[in-house]
């Protein structure tokens, strides 16, 4: 088993909503790489796409949360 597949498989065992930003981003990059390689069948491609969508949403949620914290800190500092 390749390192990429091992990494993705081990993270797939973790629910997306429990991943850190870094874990979700890394798995998303691995997912995109696997899909772009063209080495997956249709069923696997669909599963990768679905997982990738969830991972992208998780990353966006983390970034939105970080932005909200920065905005709040700036607002507090300005007062």
OpenMM code with the backbone's topology and positions (N, CA, C; nanometers):
from openmm import Vec3, app, unit

residues = "UNK UNK UNK UNK UNK UNK UNK UNK UNK UNK UNK UNK UNK UNK UNK UNK UNK UNK UNK UNK UNK UNK UNK UNK UNK UNK UNK UNK UNK UNK UNK UNK UNK UNK UNK UNK UNK UNK UNK UNK UNK UNK UNK UNK UNK UNK UNK UNK UNK UNK UNK UNK UNK UNK UNK UNK UNK UNK UNK UNK UNK UNK UNK UNK UNK UNK UNK UNK UNK UNK UNK UNK UNK UNK UNK UNK UNK UNK UNK".split()
positions = [
    Vec3(0.0848, -0.1171, 0.0000),
    Vec3(0.0000, 0.0000, 0.0000),
    Vec3(0.0894, 0.1234, 0.0000),
    Vec3(0.0562, 0.2220, -0.0841),
    Vec3(0.1386, 0.3423, -0.0915),
    Vec3(0.1141, 0.4311, 0.0295),
    Vec3(0.2070, 0.5228, 0.0523),
    Vec3(0.1960, 0.6153, 0.1650),
    Vec3(0.0694, 0.6990, 0.1532),
    Vec3(0.0373, 0.7480, 0.0319),
    Vec3(-0.0818, 0.8296, 0.0117),
    Vec3(-0.2077, 0.7532, 0.0489),
    Vec3(-0.2168, 0.6296, 0.0033),
    Vec3(-0.3358, 0.5500, 0.0309),
    Vec3(-0.3437, 0.5174, 0.1799),
    Vec3(-0.2317, 0.4842, 0.2422),
    Vec3(-0.2305, 0.4567, 0.3858),
    Vec3(-0.2783, 0.5780, 0.4637),
    Vec3(-0.2279, 0.6964, 0.4284),
    Vec3(-0.2650, 0.8187, 0.4987),
    Vec3(-0.4139, 0.8445, 0.4848),
    Vec3(-0.4646, 0.8395, 0.3626),
    Vec3(-0.6057, 0.8661, 0.3390),
    Vec3(-0.6926, 0.7625, 0.4081),
    Vec3(-0.6545, 0.6369, 0.4010),
    Vec3(-0.7328, 0.5313, 0.4638),
    Vec3(-0.7378, 0.5498, 0.6150),
    Vec3(-0.6265, 0.5859, 0.6759),
    Vec3(-0.6261, 0.6032, 0.8212),
    Vec3(-0.7126, 0.7209, 0.8632),
    Vec3(-0.7129, 0.8281, 0.7860),
    Vec3(-0.7967, 0.9420, 0.8208),
    Vec3(-0.9438, 0.9143, 0.7925),
    Vec3(-0.9735, 0.8337, 0.6917),
    Vec3(-1.1127, 0.8030, 0.6614),
    Vec3(-1.1828, 0.7385, 0.7798),
    Vec3(-1.1079, 0.6777, 0.8699),
    Vec3(-1.1658, 0.6162, 0.9884),
    Vec3(-1.2131, 0.7223, 1.0879),
    Vec3(-1.1656, 0.8438, 1.0726),
    Vec3(-1.2029, 0.9538, 1.1618),
    Vec3(-1.3181, 1.0313, 1.0983),
    Vec3(-1.4289, 1.0515, 1.1708),
    Vec3(-1.5382, 1.1322, 1.1157),
    Vec3(-1.4881, 1.2732, 1.0810),
    Vec3(-1.5356, 1.3264, 0.9703),
    Vec3(-1.4896, 1.4571, 0.9224),
    Vec3(-1.5068, 1.5644, 1.0289),
    Vec3(-1.6161, 1.5606, 1.1030),
    Vec3(-1.6407, 1.6653, 1.2023),
    Vec3(-1.5472, 1.6594, 1.3231),
    Vec3(-1.4610, 1.5581, 1.3283),
    Vec3(-1.3632, 1.5478, 1.4368),
    Vec3(-1.2212, 1.5812, 1.3907),
    Vec3(-1.2042, 1.6128, 1.2633),
    Vec3(-1.0716, 1.6436, 1.2100),
    Vec3(-1.0312, 1.7863, 1.2425),
    Vec3(-0.9027, 1.8050, 1.2691),
    Vec3(-0.8495, 1.9402, 1.2805),
    Vec3(-0.8450, 2.0004, 1.1399),
    Vec3(-0.8206, 2.1298, 1.1339),
    Vec3(-0.8079, 2.1941, 1.0029),
    Vec3(-0.6964, 2.1290, 0.9222),
    Vec3(-0.5833, 2.1085, 0.9867),
    Vec3(-0.4673, 2.0526, 0.9169),
    Vec3(-0.4947, 1.9116, 0.8659),
    Vec3(-0.5617, 1.8298, 0.9462),
    Vec3(-0.5955, 1.6940, 0.9027),
    Vec3(-0.6918, 1.6966, 0.7840),
    Vec3(-0.7947, 1.7800, 0.7943),
    Vec3(-0.8938, 1.7882, 0.6870),
    Vec3(-0.8304, 1.8393, 0.5581),
    Vec3(-0.7453, 1.9398, 0.5685),
    Vec3(-0.6796, 1.9958, 0.4502),
    Vec3(-0.5884, 1.8929, 0.3852),
    Vec3(-0.5100, 1.8221, 0.4663),
    Vec3(-0.4180, 1.7222, 0.4118),
    Vec3(-0.4946, 1.6091, 0.3440),
    Vec3(-0.6007, 1.5626, 0.4080),
    Vec3(-0.6787, 1.4556, 0.3455),
    Vec3(-0.7451, 1.5054, 0.2175),
    Vec3(-0.7906, 1.6303, 0.2169),
    Vec3(-0.8508, 1.6869, 0.0960),
    Vec3(-0.7487, 1.6910, -0.0177),
    Vec3(-0.6272, 1.7331, 0.0120),
    Vec3(-0.5220, 1.7352, -0.0903),
    Vec3(-0.4941, 1.5951, -0.1434),
    Vec3(-0.4893, 1.4971, -0.0533),
    Vec3(-0.4675, 1.3579, -0.0941),
    Vec3(-0.5834, 1.3081, -0.1806),
    Vec3(-0.7047, 1.3457, -0.1437),
    Vec3(-0.8236, 1.3040, -0.2183),
    Vec3(-0.8206, 1.3602, -0.3594),
    Vec3(-0.7905, 1.4881, -0.3710),
    Vec3(-0.7825, 1.5517, -0.5028),
    Vec3(-0.6746, 1.4848, -0.5869),
    Vec3(-0.5610, 1.4579, -0.5264),
    Vec3(-0.4513, 1.3929, -0.5979),
    Vec3(-0.4931, 1.2559, -0.6510),
    Vec3(-0.5599, 1.1788, -0.5684),
    Vec3(-0.6056, 1.0458, -0.6123),
    Vec3(-0.7059, 1.0573, -0.7262),
    Vec3(-0.7965, 1.1536, -0.7169),
    Vec3(-0.8959, 1.1694, -0.8231),
    Vec3(-0.8302, 1.2150, -0.9531),
    Vec3(-0.7347, 1.3066, -0.9420),
    Vec3(-0.6664, 1.3564, -1.0611),
    Vec3(-0.5791, 1.2510, -1.1273),
    Vec3(-0.5363, 1.1521, -1.0511),
    Vec3(-0.4501, 1.0480, -1.1073),
    Vec3(-0.5242, 0.9616, -1.2086),
    Vec3(-0.6560, 0.9576, -1.1980),
    Vec3(-0.7350, 0.8766, -1.2897),
    Vec3(-0.7270, 0.7279, -1.2619),
    Vec3(-0.6710, 0.6905, -1.1492),
    Vec3(-0.6514, 0.5488, -1.1175),
    Vec3(-0.7663, 0.4890, -1.0368),
    Vec3(-0.8757, 0.5627, -1.0234),
    Vec3(-0.9891, 0.5125, -0.9459),
    Vec3(-1.1046, 0.4789, -1.0387),
    Vec3(-1.1844, 0.3805, -0.9970),
    Vec3(-1.3031, 0.3474, -1.0758),
    Vec3(-1.4149, 0.4461, -1.0410),
    Vec3(-1.5263, 0.4351, -1.1097),
    Vec3(-1.6354, 0.5307, -1.0915),
    Vec3(-1.6869, 0.5310, -0.9478),
    Vec3(-1.7086, 0.4143, -0.8922),
    Vec3(-1.7622, 0.4054, -0.7558),
    Vec3(-1.6680, 0.4709, -0.6547),
    Vec3(-1.5391, 0.4422, -0.6679),
    Vec3(-1.4412, 0.5021, -0.5774),
    Vec3(-1.4324, 0.6529, -0.5998),
    Vec3(-1.4404, 0.6961, -0.7248),
    Vec3(-1.4363, 0.8394, -0.7545),
    Vec3(-1.5528, 0.9126, -0.6895),
    Vec3(-1.6704, 0.8520, -0.6939),
    Vec3(-1.7873, 0.9142, -0.6315),
    Vec3(-1.7684, 0.9223, -0.4802),
    Vec3(-1.7186, 0.8144, -0.4198),
    Vec3(-1.6938, 0.8147, -0.2752),
    Vec3(-1.5886, 0.9197, -0.2381),
    Vec3(-1.4845, 0.9305, -0.3188),
    Vec3(-1.3819, 1.0320, -0.2946),
    Vec3(-1.4402, 1.1722, -0.3073),
    Vec3(-1.5231, 1.1928, -0.4078),
    Vec3(-1.5866, 1.3237, -0.4287),
    Vec3(-1.6711, 1.3608, -0.3073),
    Vec3(-1.7524, 1.2666, -0.2613),
    Vec3(-1.8395, 1.2939, -0.1469),
    Vec3(-1.7578, 1.3263, -0.0220),
    Vec3(-1.6547, 1.2495, 0.0034),
    Vec3(-1.5680, 1.2754, 0.1192),
    Vec3(-1.4976, 1.4099, 0.1015),
    Vec3(-1.4526, 1.4379, -0.0208),
    Vec3(-1.3863, 1.5649, -0.0489),
    Vec3(-1.4757, 1.6847, -0.0228),
    Vec3(-1.6025, 1.6742, -0.0590),
    Vec3(-1.6972, 1.7832, -0.0322),
    Vec3(-1.7098, 1.8076, 0.1178),
    Vec3(-1.7200, 1.7010, 0.1946),
    Vec3(-1.7292, 1.7140, 0.3405),
    Vec3(-1.6016, 1.7740, 0.3980),
    Vec3(-1.4883, 1.7320, 0.3451),
    Vec3(-1.3601, 1.7857, 0.3918),
    Vec3(-1.3483, 1.9345, 0.3610),
    Vec3(-1.3906, 1.9743, 0.2417),
    Vec3(-1.3852, 2.1157, 0.2039),
    Vec3(-1.4751, 2.1987, 0.2954),
    Vec3(-1.5928, 2.1468, 0.3272),
    Vec3(-1.6833, 2.2171, 0.4184),
    Vec3(-1.6217, 2.2291, 0.5575),
    Vec3(-1.5532, 2.1240, 0.6016),
    Vec3(-1.4880, 2.1260, 0.7326),
    Vec3(-1.3781, 2.2321, 0.7359),
    Vec3(-1.2979, 2.2372, 0.6312),
    Vec3(-1.1922, 2.3389, 0.6233),
    Vec3(-1.2525, 2.4787, 0.6246),
    Vec3(-1.3584, 2.4978, 0.5482),
    Vec3(-1.4234, 2.6289, 0.5429),
    Vec3(-1.4785, 2.6676, 0.6803),
    Vec3(-1.5367, 2.5725, 0.7515),
    Vec3(-1.5892, 2.6006, 0.8853),
    Vec3(-1.4772, 2.6429, 0.9802),
    Vec3(-1.3628, 2.5737, 0.9739),
    Vec3(-1.2485, 2.6112, 1.0573),
    Vec3(-1.2015, 2.7530, 1.0238),
    Vec3(-1.1910, 2.7834, 0.8946),
    Vec3(-1.1442, 2.9159, 0.8536),
    Vec3(-1.2440, 3.0248, 0.8916),
    Vec3(-1.3737, 2.9962, 0.8773),
    Vec3(-1.4764, 3.0925, 0.9183),
    Vec3(-1.4675, 3.1195, 1.0685),
    Vec3(-1.4455, 3.0135, 1.1462),
    Vec3(-1.4312, 3.0296, 1.2909),
    Vec3(-1.3091, 3.1124, 1.3272),
    Vec3(-1.2001, 3.0880, 1.2589),
    Vec3(-1.0780, 3.1653, 1.2836),
    Vec3(-1.0988, 3.3119, 1.2476),
    Vec3(-1.1669, 3.3371, 1.1365),
    Vec3(-1.1943, 3.4749, 1.0951),
    Vec3(-1.2825, 3.5457, 1.1973),
    Vec3(-1.3820, 3.4756, 1.2489),
    Vec3(-1.4702, 3.5340, 1.3499),
    Vec3(-1.3920, 3.5704, 1.4761),
    Vec3(-1.2997, 3.4843, 1.5169),
    Vec3(-1.2176, 3.5128, 1.6349),
    Vec3(-1.1279, 3.6340, 1.6116),
    Vec3(-1.0696, 3.6431, 1.4924),
    Vec3(-0.9855, 3.7591, 1.4602),
    Vec3(-1.0673, 3.8874, 1.4588),
    Vec3(-1.1848, 3.8811, 1.3989),
    Vec3(-1.2720, 3.9987, 1.3944),
    Vec3(-1.3103, 4.0438, 1.5350),
    Vec3(-1.3427, 3.9480, 1.6225),
    Vec3(-1.3790, 3.9807, 1.7603),
    Vec3(-1.2605, 4.0415, 1.8345),
    Vec3(-1.1418, 3.9866, 1.8139),
    Vec3(-1.0223, 4.0397, 1.8802),
    Vec3(-0.9924, 4.1816, 1.8331),
    Vec3(-1.0079, 4.2049, 1.7043),
    Vec3(-0.9845, 4.3403, 1.6511),
    Vec3(-1.0867, 4.4387, 1.7063),
    Vec3(-1.2104, 4.3936, 1.7164),
    Vec3(-1.3159, 4.4799, 1.7689),
    Vec3(-1.2870, 4.5146, 1.9146),
    Vec3(-1.2467, 4.4144, 1.9933),
    Vec3(-1.2134, 4.4382, 2.1341),
    Vec3(-1.0932, 4.5312, 2.1474),
    Vec3(-0.9950, 4.5155, 2.0617),
    Vec3(-0.8745, 4.5985, 2.0669),
    Vec3(-0.9046, 4.7429, 2.0290),
    Vec3(-1.0043, 4.7629, 1.9439),
    Vec3(-1.0381, 4.8970, 1.8981),
    Vec3(-1.1182, 4.9743, 2.0026),
    Vec3(-1.1743, 4.9040, 2.0983),
    Vec3(-1.2585, 4.9721, 2.1990),
    Vec3(-1.1794, 5.0259, 2.3131),
] * unit.nanometer
topology = app.Topology()
chain = topology.addChain("A")
for resn in residues:
    res = topology.addResidue(resn, chain)
    for name in ("N", "CA", "C"):
        topology.addAtom(name, app.Element.getBySymbol(name[0]), res)
